[in-house]
Each structure stands twice: as structure tokens, then as C-alpha cells.
Amino acid sequence: MTLHQILALMVIALMMAVFIWDRFRYDVVALCFLLISVSLGLVPYDKAFTGFADDIVIIVGSALIVSAGVARSGLMEAAVQRFVPHLNAVRLQMLLLVGVVTVLSAFVKNVGALAIMIPVALQFARRSNVSPSVFLMPMAFGALLGGLMTQVGTSPNIVVSRVRAEMVGESFTMFDFTPVGATLAVVGIIYLALFYWLVPQRKRENVSVDEAIEIRNYVSEARVPKGATVIGKKITDLVKPAEGNAMVTSILRDTKRVAPLPDTVIAEGDVILLEGDPKALDAIVSNGKLKLTEDRIPSENSGSAEIEAIEAVIGKDSALIGTSARGLNLYENYDVNLLAVSRQGERISERLREVILHQGDVVVLQGRQGILPPLLRELGCLPLARRTILLGSVRRGLIPLSILLVAIGITALGVVPVSIAFFAAAVAMVVFRVIPVSEVYSSVDGPILVMLAALIPVSDALRTTGATDVIAQWLTIFAHQMPPAGALALILITAMAVTPFLNNAATVLVMAPIATSFASGLGFKPEAFLMAVAIGAGCDFLSPIGHQCNTLVMGPGGYRFSDYPRLGLPLSFIIICVAVPALMFWWPLQ
């Protein structure tokens, strides 16, 4: 081995050790080892930042924006309420999520299938009062397993089909992968449903100050307009989407107050007073198609085109003290709406526009971006750290889901690469105002993208220095001394081990010729060995960097680098034990 090959292997080994040690944040570790690789000459100066333009970085960043757009639409929450309203057991929720992602991934790009279901996982996590980390990593692993079942399920299957056509003269067909892939998927789903607890419940490490704000007693009010879905239904049906985080405090019908008993029937024109946290209030309003009574469209001439809601505390010298929204003519004079009020230690029973505001009250004001900051200073209010308040926001209905399905469809048909399709989908989310421009960059997990961009040239040093060729030579020599099942397992294990440091398609291109050559050298048919390469390249369960699905859930799940082997190492062992006999049964070696 040359000096550079030895150094490349040492840098990779040391970097993985530091990742597993988990004392430093992952993006800082990746940047440090990028600099080390450049200083050692493993990564040329002009290649140091190529990772920032890599397709994987674009796919992950775009998928985060697309997933946020789908989540913001509220469609997935509505689907959960409609189809599985009483599914509260964590294990059953796990089976549903992993099962759906696995089946979808067999026919669409696995990162797209995962992006569709992440909002549902977040909804289940809130419903069951558990961390999203309980669901997200098993879902990512399910997406990888689902990709094994068809030719179009994942890139390694497509590449290995092409390699077989070049070497044998006949490509694998669409469902040649299904018998073994479906077997592995079923076994994997059972394992994930039983042993998901191996991953500790995590919270996001890069939680911003705004996400730490927790105000649960906002009071708001909404009118039941014509066509509302809750007309004729009971109060219990209205508050069901809030999942216990909001309640109806009063109903105003004509000039009377109606007691909000659970079996009270809602009628058109009712004004409903609500109390709860912002997300729960928004769930009630959006699912019931209610109309916030104080939600009027601000003038186009005031500020930017973006309408947002902001939380603020009424200061001691505020002009709002001792007056109400009606008395101050808030909308007419300032072009903003009062959407909700929170008062510590006291329940507000008046209509929102009649509430006499006190010092220390927290209010939610809605208006155009350009006027809200100066207005808060004028009114003597102290803005809280900005966070997304969906209450009163405009929903775009089926637009975000349609954008995602179009992106998945054109990639499945091979019209454009995945990176272009998802980048276009992310741009479409902004163009169609599914996500406000102010929230786009907060949807992208910066540390994850920086880590990926820094690791790509470092990992590629294994290939550029020729270290992978040396490993391949050792592998060939060693495999000749093993029984058939051992040789097949060795190919599978090696492909699994190499995948985190090369992208999975590159792993197939490196490993497939090796697998074919020593299969013929041992007198075996090459199909089982090529399938083993595809399975190994598609099953990276040990790190967040080998596949974009694993990377996609790292930020939302708050995972650490060392969390992946906890759940993934036993799964990898199970895949090896099941795949080898399954391959030998469906694809006989002789």
C-alpha cells in the first residue's frame, strides 16, 4: 500500500471513532477532518468544497423544505384523524408508519416516500407524547428495505441491472428483486416493530430559542361559516384534532351563551371561544374549516406581500394596557389582527375583541412582515423569539402534496434526476406560497448539510487514492478460500461496509465487477453475487451519511452518530443471515 492509501484509511477510521465518541457536534467534526485531509494531500485544494454542490446535499436540503411544506398544509394531520383516529399505541403506530414507507419505497424514490410520511410521524409523536426519534429512524430503515423489492426502488438495483446486462448480456427485470427483497422487508419490519426502543428518545440538539417557548393557554375565537365541516357535529368531534391540547370554553349563538357540553351540537353562525396551545387551536380551526373572527386580510399597501403572525408581550408602558382590540380599532388604525391572547393565572371568558389587555399579556398579532416590527415598538410590546404560528395562516390545500407527487412521478419515470426534481419541488413550495420565504431557511437543517458537504470529499479519498482497489484485491484472495455461502456473505458484508464512504451507486460500480469475477473464478453463476452487492449497497443502517434517508431524519430526530448502530447493527446482522440463504434459494449458484 502507498502512503496516501494508508493515510486515507487512517483518517476515515479516526473520523468514525470521533463521531462515535460523540463529544463534538457532527458538523464541526466533519469540517475538521476535511481540513486534515486537505493538509495531508488526500483531498486536492480544488476539490475541497465540491461536496457543497453534490447531488446528495441538494436532495436532502430540498426534501426538508418539501416535507415542511407538506407538514404545513395540515393534510397529513387530517388524514390521520380521518383514517386512524384511535391509533394511539406506539407499536401499532410504528407498524403503520414503517409498513407504509416500505411499500411506497418499492415503487417511488425512497427519500420521497419518507418525506411524505415524516409529517404523519410528527403527528403520531405528539399524539403519543413521545419523541419523534422513536419513529423516524425506523422509518428511514424501512425506506431502505422497501427499495430492495423492485428494480426502480433504489439506485443500486438499477445500476446492478445495467452491470449484469453489460457482463452477462441480460438485465434484471422489474420484479427479479422482489422475492428476496420482500423477504428482507418483512423480516426488517418485524424487527423494527419489536426493537425500536434500542434507540434512545432524543430531542433536537439544534433547537432554537423560539422552539423552547411553550404557551398553552392562548384564547382565540372562531366563527362557524357556511360549509364548515363541523356543522351538525358535537363539541367532542370539533376538539378531537387538538388531541387534548385545546378546549372550547364557550359558544355564542345569536345573543346567547351556550354551555360547551361534550354533546352540544354545533350550528352555522356559532362563535366558538377556544383555549389551548397555538398548534392545537390551529388544528381545530383548519380541520373544522372555521373562520377566525379577527382574521381580516391586511392591506396590500402595508409592508411586504408576506403575512405572518408574531407573539409579543405587552410591556409596562404599552398603549394597549387598559384597552381592547375594539376600543383601539386595531385593524382600522394599524392594519393588524389580534388572533389570540394569553394571560398567566387567569382564564379569559370575554370575546377576543372585548378583552381588556393587561401588562404581561401575550398577544398574537397578524399582519404584513414590513409593518409588524415597527408597530410593536410603537405599541410598547416586546416581541418573543420568532416561531412559526400557523393560526390564521392561509393553507394551500392539495398544492404541496401535488408538488411532491409530481416530483416523485417524474423521477420514477426517469424524466429528470432526483436532485433536479426535488430542487424544483422546493422552489415550487416557495413560488406557490406553501412556505413563506421567511421560513424557508429555518426548514433547512444547516448542520446536517454542512456535515454532508464536508464528508463527501473526505470519503472519496478512499477511491482517489486507490485504497478501494487494494481492498478489492484482498477480498478476492480471501473469498477463494471460503465455502459458497461464506463467499456470498463476504460480498454482502463488504458492500455494506463500503457504502457509508461511497454513495450506493458507486459501491455497486466498484463491487459488481469484483463479485462477477470471483463468482466465475469459483465456478458459480454471478446473479446471486450481483444481488448481494445491490442488497449490501442499499442497506446502510450504521451511519447517517451512507444514504440520504438516514441523513434526512437525523436533524428532526435529534439523533447522534452513535445512535444508528444501536438499531442498525442488529438489523444488518439479521439481513446478512436471511439474505444469504434466500439468495441461494432464489438464485442458485450452480
C-alpha positions in Angstrom: 0.0 0.0 0.0 1.1 3.5 -0.7 1.5 6.2 2.0 -1.6 8.0 0.7 -3.7 4.9 0.8 -2.6 4.2 4.4 -3.4 7.8 5.4 -6.8 7.7 3.8 -7.8 4.6 5.7 -6.4 6.1 9.0 -8.3 9.3 8.5 -11.5 7.5 7.8 -11.1 5.2 10.9 -10.2 8.1 13.2 -13.1 10.2 11.9 -15.6 7.4 12.6 -14.1 6.9 16.1 -14.6 10.6 16.9 -18.2 10.5 15.5 -19.0 7.5 17.8 -17.2 9.2 20.7 -19.9 11.9 20.3 -18.1 14.7 22.3 -18.3 17.3 19.5 -21.0 18.3 17.1 -21.0 16.3 13.9 -20.7 19.2 11.5 -17.6 20.5 13.4 -16.0 17.0 13.3 -16.6 16.8 9.5 -15.1 20.2 8.8 -12.0 19.4 10.9 -11.4 16.2 9.1 -11.9 17.9 5.8 -9.1 20.3 6.7 -6.9 17.4 7.9 -7.5 15.6 4.6 -6.6 18.7 2.6 -3.4 19.3 4.7 -2.3 15.7 4.1 -2.9 15.9 0.4 -5.7 13.4 0.3 -8.1 15.9 -0.9 -6.8 18.4 -3.6 -7.4 22.1 -2.9 -9.7 22.5 -5.9 -11.8 19.5 -4.7 -12.3 20.6 -1.1 -15.7 22.2 -1.5 -17.1 20.0 -4.2 -19.4 18.4 -1.6 -21.4 21.6 -1.4 -22.5 21.0 -5.0 -23.1 17.3 -4.6 -26.5 15.9 -5.5 -26.9 14.3 -2.1 -26.7 17.7 -0.4 -29.3 19.2 -2.8 -31.6 16.2 -2.4 -31.5 16.3 1.5 -31.9 20.1 1.7 -34.7 20.2 -0.9 -36.5 17.2 0.7 -36.5 19.0 4.1 -38.2 22.0 2.5 -40.7 19.8 0.7 -41.5 17.8 3.8 -42.0 21.1 5.8 -44.4 22.3 3.1 -46.5 19.1 3.3 -46.5 19.3 7.1 -47.5 23.0 7.0 -50.5 22.2 4.8 -52.1 20.1 7.6 -53.2 17.4 5.1 -51.3 14.6 6.8 -52.8 15.5 10.2 -56.3 15.5 8.6 -55.6 12.1 7.1 -54.5 10.7 10.4 -57.7 12.0 12.0 -59.8 10.5 9.3 -58.3 7.1 8.8 -56.7 6.2 12.1 -58.3 8.5 14.7 -57.9 6.0 17.5 -54.4 4.6 16.8 -52.6 5.5 20.0 -50.3 2.5 20.7 -46.7 3.4 19.8 -46.0 -0.1 18.4 -49.1 0.0 16.2 -48.2 3.5 15.0 -44.7 2.2 14.3 -46.1 -0.7 12.2 -48.3 1.6 10.2 -45.5 4.2 9.5 -42.8 1.7 8.7 -45.1 -0.5 6.6 -46.4 2.4 4.5 -43.0 3.8 3.9 -41.6 0.4 3.0 -44.3 -0.3 0.4 -44.2 3.1 -1.1 -40.4 2.9 -1.4 -40.7 -0.2 -3.6 -42.3 2.0 -6.3 -41.2 5.6 -5.7 -37.9 7.1 -4.7 -37.4 6.2 -1.0 -36.5 9.7 0.0 -39.8 10.9 -1.5 -41.8 8.2 0.4 -40.1 9.2 3.6 -40.8 12.9 3.0 -44.5 12.1 2.6 -44.7 10.3 5.9 -42.5 12.4 8.2 -45.3 14.8 9.0 -47.5 11.8 10.0 -44.7 10.6 12.3 -44.5 14.0 13.9 -48.3 13.9 14.4 -48.2 10.5 16.0 -45.3 11.6 18.2 -47.4 14.5 19.6 -50.4 12.2 20.0 -48.5 9.6 22.0 -46.3 12.2 23.8 -43.1 10.6 22.7 -40.1 12.0 20.8 -40.2 11.9 17.0 -36.9 10.0 17.3 -38.9 6.9 18.2 -40.4 6.7 14.7 -38.0 8.5 12.3 -35.0 6.2 12.2 -37.1 3.0 11.9 -39.0 4.7 9.0 -35.7 5.6 7.3 -34.6 2.0 7.6 -38.0 0.8 6.3 -37.5 3.1 3.3 -34.1 1.4 2.6 -35.7 -2.0 2.9 -38.6 -1.1 0.6 -36.2 0.0 -2.1 -34.8 -3.6 -2.3 -38.1 -5.0 -3.6 -38.1 -3.7 -7.2 -35.7 -2.6 -9.9 -36.7 1.0 -9.6 -36.8 1.0 -5.8 -33.3 2.2 -5.3 -30.2 3.3 -7.3 -28.1 0.1 -6.6 -30.8 -2.1 -8.2 -30.8 0.0 -11.3 -27.0 0.1 -11.5 -26.6 -3.6 -10.9 -29.1 -4.4 -13.6 -27.1 -2.4 -16.0 -23.9 -4.1 -14.9 -25.5 -7.6 -15.4 -26.6 -6.6 -18.9 -23.0 -5.5 -19.7 -21.4 -8.6 -18.3 -23.9 -11.3 -19.0 -25.9 -9.8 -21.8 -29.3 -9.8 -19.9 -30.5 -7.3 -17.4 -32.5 -8.0 -14.3 -36.2 -7.3 -14.7 -38.6 -5.1 -12.6 -39.6 -7.9 -10.2 -36.5 -10.1 -10.2 -35.6 -8.4 -6.9 -39.0 -9.0 -5.3 -38.7 -12.5 -3.7 -35.5 -11.8 -1.8 -36.3 -8.1 -1.3 -39.8 -8.7 0.1 -38.5 -11.4 2.4 -35.9 -8.9 3.9 -38.5 -6.2 4.1 -41.0 -8.3 6.1 -38.2 -9.5 8.5 -37.0 -6.0 8.8 -40.4 -4.5 9.6 -40.9 -7.2 12.3 -37.5 -6.4 13.8 -38.2 -2.6 13.8 -41.6 -3.0 15.4 -40.2 -5.1 18.2 -36.9 -3.4 18.9 -37.4 0.3 18.0 -36.7 1.0 21.7 -33.0 0.3 21.1 -32.7 4.0 20.0 -32.9 6.3 23.0 -35.5 9.1 22.7 -33.8 12.2 21.6 -34.5 15.9 21.4 -33.2 18.0 18.6 -29.7 19.3 19.5 -30.0 22.5 17.5 -33.3 23.6 18.9 -33.7 27.3 18.6 -34.9 29.6 21.4 -38.2 30.1 19.7 -39.0 26.4 19.9 -38.4 26.5 23.6 -41.4 28.9 24.1 -44.3 27.0 25.4 -47.6 28.9 25.9 -50.6 26.6 26.3 -53.4 28.9 27.4 -54.0 31.1 24.3 -57.6 32.3 24.0 -59.0 32.7 20.5 -62.4 32.7 18.8 -63.7 31.4 15.5 -67.0 31.5 13.7 -68.7 28.6 12.0 -69.2 29.7 8.4 -71.4 28.2 5.8 -69.9 24.9 4.6 -67.8 24.2 7.7 -67.3 20.5 8.2 -68.3 20.6 11.9 -71.9 21.8 11.3 -74.2 19.3 12.9 -71.4 17.6 14.8 -70.7 17.6 18.5 -68.1 19.5 20.6 -66.2 16.3 21.0 -65.8 16.0 17.2 -64.6 19.6 17.0 -61.8 19.3 19.5 -60.7 15.8 18.5 -57.9 17.1 16.2 -56.4 19.0 19.2 -55.8 15.7 21.0 -56.4 17.1 24.4 -54.3 20.3 24.0 -57.2 22.7 23.5 -60.8 23.1 24.7 -64.0 25.0 24.0 -64.7 27.5 26.8 -68.0 28.9 25.4 -70.3 29.1 22.4 -72.1 32.3 21.4 -75.2 31.6 19.5 -77.1 34.7 18.3 -77.2 36.7 21.6 -77.0 33.7 24.0 -74.1 31.8 25.5 -74.4 28.0 25.1 -72.7 25.7 27.6 -69.9 23.8 25.7 -71.0 20.3 26.9 -69.4 17.4 25.0 -72.7 16.5 23.2 -73.6 20.1 22.3 -74.3 20.3 18.6 -72.5 23.0 16.5 -74.6 25.2 14.3 -73.8 27.5 11.4 -73.1 31.0 12.7 -71.9 29.9 16.1 -68.9 31.9 17.6 -66.7 29.4 19.5 -64.3 30.6 22.2 -61.2 28.3 22.3 -58.3 27.9 24.7 -55.1 25.9 24.2 -51.7 26.0 22.6 -51.3 27.5 19.1 -50.8 24.2 17.2 -53.9 22.7 18.8 -56.0 25.8 18.1 -54.8 25.8 14.5 -55.7 22.1 14.2 -59.3 22.8 15.4 -59.7 25.8 13.1 -58.2 24.2 10.0 -59.8 20.8 10.3 -63.2 22.2 11.1 -62.9 24.9 8.3 -63.7 27.6 10.8 -63.1 31.3 10.3 -61.1 33.3 12.9 -63.4 36.2 13.8 -60.5 38.7 13.9 -58.7 37.4 10.8 -59.0 40.0 8.1 -56.6 40.4 5.2 -54.1 43.3 5.8 -53.8 45.9 3.2 -51.6 45.2 0.2 -50.0 48.6 0.7 -48.6 47.9 4.1 -45.3 46.1 4.2 -44.3 43.1 2.1 -46.5 40.6 0.5 -45.9 38.1 3.2 -48.4 37.9 6.0 -47.2 36.5 9.3 -48.2 36.1 12.9 -45.9 37.2 15.8 -46.1 36.8 19.5 -45.4 39.7 21.8 -45.6 40.6 25.5 -47.4 43.8 26.5 -44.8 46.0 28.2 -45.4 48.3 31.2 -45.7 51.4 29.1 -47.7 49.9 26.3 -50.6 51.8 24.6 -52.6 48.5 24.7 -52.9 48.5 28.5 -56.4 49.1 29.7 -58.0 49.0 26.2 -59.3 46.3 23.9 -58.9 45.5 20.2 -62.3 47.1 19.5 -61.5 50.1 21.6 -58.2 50.7 19.9 -59.6 49.9 16.4 -56.6 47.7 15.9 -57.3 46.7 12.4 -58.6 50.0 11.1 -55.8 52.1 12.7 -52.8 49.7 12.4 -53.8 47.1 9.8 -53.2 44.2 12.0 -55.4 41.5 13.5 -55.5 40.2 17.1 -55.7 36.4 16.8 -55.2 35.3 20.4 -54.4 36.4 23.9 -52.7 34.5 26.8 -52.8 35.6 30.4 -51.0 33.8 33.1 -53.0 32.5 36.1 -56.4 33.7 34.7 -59.0 32.3 32.3 -60.3 34.8 29.8 -64.0 34.4 29.2 -64.8 37.5 27.1 -64.9 37.7 23.4 -61.5 38.4 21.9 -62.2 41.9 20.7 -63.7 42.8 24.1 -60.7 41.6 26.2 -59.2 44.4 28.3 -55.5 43.9 27.9 -53.1 44.0 30.8 -49.4 44.4 31.3 -47.7 41.0 30.8 -50.4 39.6 28.5 -49.0 37.7 25.5 -50.8 38.5 22.2 -50.6 37.0 18.8 -50.8 39.8 16.1 -51.1 39.1 12.4 -50.0 41.5 9.7 -47.6 42.0 6.9 -43.9 41.5 7.6 -42.8 45.0 6.9 -45.1 46.7 9.5 -45.0 44.4 12.5 -41.6 45.2 13.9 -42.0 49.0 14.0 -45.6 48.6 15.1 -44.6 46.5 18.2 -42.1 49.3 19.1 -44.9 51.9 18.7 -47.3 49.9 20.8 -44.7 49.2 23.5 -44.7 45.4 23.1 -41.8 43.1 23.4 -41.6 40.5 20.6 -40.9 36.9 21.7 -38.4 34.9 19.7 -40.0 34.3 16.3 -41.5 31.0 15.8 -44.0 29.6 13.2 -47.6 30.4 14.2 -49.9 28.7 11.8 -53.1 30.0 13.4 -54.9 32.1 10.8 -52.4 31.3 8.1 -53.5 30.6 4.5 -53.4 27.0 3.6 -52.8 25.8 0.0 -54.9 22.7 0.2 -53.6 19.9 -2.1 -50.9 22.0 -3.7 -47.9 20.8 -1.5 -48.9 17.2 -1.8 -49.4 17.6 -5.6 -45.9 19.1 -5.9 -44.3 16.2 -4.0 -46.2 13.6 -6.1 -45.2 15.2 -9.3 -41.5 15.3 -8.2 -41.7 11.6 -7.3 -43.5 10.7 -10.5 -41.0 12.4 -12.9 -38.1 10.7 -11.0 -39.8 7.3 -11.2 -40.3 7.8 -15.0 -36.6 8.9 -15.4 -37.5 12.2 -16.8 -35.1 14.2 -14.7 -32.6 13.2 -11.9 -33.8 13.1 -8.3 -31.8 16.2 -7.3 -33.4 18.3 -10.1 -36.9 17.1 -9.3 -36.7 17.8 -5.6 -34.9 21.1 -6.0 -37.7 22.1 -8.4 -40.3 20.9 -5.8 -38.7 23.0 -3.1 -38.7 26.1 -5.3 -42.4 25.4 -6.2 -43.2 25.3 -2.5 -42.0 28.9 -2.3 -43.4 30.1 -5.6 -46.9 28.8 -4.7 -46.5 30.3 -1.2 -46.9 27.0 0.6 -44.0 28.1 2.8 -43.4 31.8 3.5 -39.9 33.0 2.3 -39.1 33.8 5.9 -39.5 30.2 7.0 -37.6 28.5 4.1 -34.1 28.6 5.6 -35.4 27.6 9.0 -36.7 24.4 7.3 -33.3 23.5 6.1 -31.1 21.9 8.7 -27.8 23.7 8.2 -25.5 21.5 10.4 -26.7 18.3 8.5 -25.9 19.8 5.1 -22.5 21.1 6.2 -21.6 17.7 7.6 -22.6 16.0 4.3 -20.8 18.5 2.2 -17.6 18.2 4.2 -17.7 14.4 4.3 -18.1 13.8 0.6 -14.6 14.7 -0.5 -13.1 13.0 2.6 -14.9 9.7 1.9 -14.0 10.0 -1.8 -10.3 9.9 -0.8 -10.7 6.1 -0.5 -11.4 5.9 -4.2 -9.0 8.6 -5.5 -6.0 7.1 -3.5 -6.7 3.6 -4.8 -7.5 2.2 -1.3 -10.7 0.7 -2.6 -8.7 -1.3 -5.3 -6.4 -2.7 -2.7 -9.4 -3.8 -0.5 -10.9 -5.4 -3.6 -7.7 -7.4 -4.2 -7.6 -8.6 -0.6 -11.2 -9.5 -0.8 -10.8 -11.6 -3.9 -7.9 -13.6 -2.4 -9.8 -14.2 0.8 -13.0 -15.2 -0.9 -11.4 -18.1 -2.8 -10.7 -19.8 0.5 -14.3 -19.8 1.6 -17.3 -22.0 1.0 -20.0 -20.7 -1.3 -22.3 -19.3 1.4 -19.2 -17.6 3.0 -18.1 -16.0 -0.2 -21.6 -14.7 -0.8 -21.8 -13.3 2.7 -18.4 -11.7 2.3 -19.5 -9.8 -0.8 -22.7 -8.7 1.1 -20.8 -7.6 4.2 -18.1 -5.7 2.2 -20.8 -3.8 0.2 -22.4 -2.8 3.5 -19.1 -1.7 4.9 -18.1 0.4 1.8 -21.5 2.1 1.3 -21.1 4.7 4.0 -17.9 6.0 2.3 -19.0 5.9 -1.3 -22.5 6.6 -2.5 -24.5 3.5 -3.0 -24.4 3.6 -6.8 -20.6 4.0 -6.7 -20.4 1.0 -4.3 -22.2 -1.1 -7.0 -19.8 0.1 -9.7 -16.8 -0.9 -7.5 -18.1 -4.1 -6.1 -20.1 -5.6 -9.0 -17.1 -6.4 -11.3 -15.3 -8.0 -8.3 -18.4 -10.1 -7.4 -18.8 -11.2 -11.0 -15.1 -12.1 -11.5 -14.6 -14.3 -8.4 -18.1 -15.9 -8.9 -16.9 -17.1 -12.3 -13.5 -18.0 -10.8 -15.2 -20.2 -8.3 -17.4 -21.7 -11.0 -20.7 -20.0 -9.8 -23.4 -18.1 -11.6 -23.0 -14.3 -11.0 -26.6 -13.4 -10.3 -26.7 -14.2 -6.5 -23.4 -12.2 -6.1 -24.7 -9.2 -8.0 -27.9 -9.3 -6.0 -25.7 -9.4 -2.8 -23.9 -6.3 -4.0 -27.2 -4.5 -4.6 -28.6 -5.5 -1.1 -25.4 -4.5 0.7 -25.2 -1.2 -1.1 -28.9 -0.5 -0.3 -28.7 -1.4 3.3 -26.7 1.2 5.2 -28.1 1.0 8.7 -24.9 2.0 10.5 -24.4 5.7 9.8 -26.3 8.9 8.9 -24.1 9.6 5.9 -24.4 6.5 3.7 -27.9 7.3 2.4 -29.9 10.4 2.2 -32.9 8.8 4.0 -30.7 8.3 7.1 -29.5 11.9 6.8 -33.0 13.3 6.3 -34.2 12.1 9.7 -31.0 13.0 11.7 -32.0 16.6 12.3 -35.7 16.2 13.0 -35.0 13.1 15.2 -32.1 14.8 17.1 -30.0 11.7 16.5 -26.4 11.3 17.4 -24.0 9.5 15.1 -23.7 6.6 17.6 -27.5 6.0 17.6 -27.5 4.5 14.2 -25.5 1.3 15.1 -27.7 0.7 18.1 -30.7 -0.1 15.9 -28.8 -0.7 12.7 -26.1 -3.2 13.7 -28.5 -6.0 14.8 -30.6 -5.3 11.7 -27.5 -5.6 9.5 -26.7 -8.9 11.1 -30.3 -10.1 10.5 -30.2 -9.0 6.9 -27.0 -11.0 6.3 -28.4 -14.1 8.0 -31.6 -14.0 6.0 -30.3 -12.7 2.7 -27.6 -15.4 2.1 -29.9 -18.4 2.2 -32.7 -16.5 0.4 -30.3 -15.6 -2.4 -29.0 -19.2 -2.7 -32.6 -20.4 -2.8 -34.0 -18.0 -5.4 -30.7 -17.6 -7.4 -28.9 -21.0 -7.3 -25.1 -20.7 -7.5 -24.8 -23.5 -10.0 
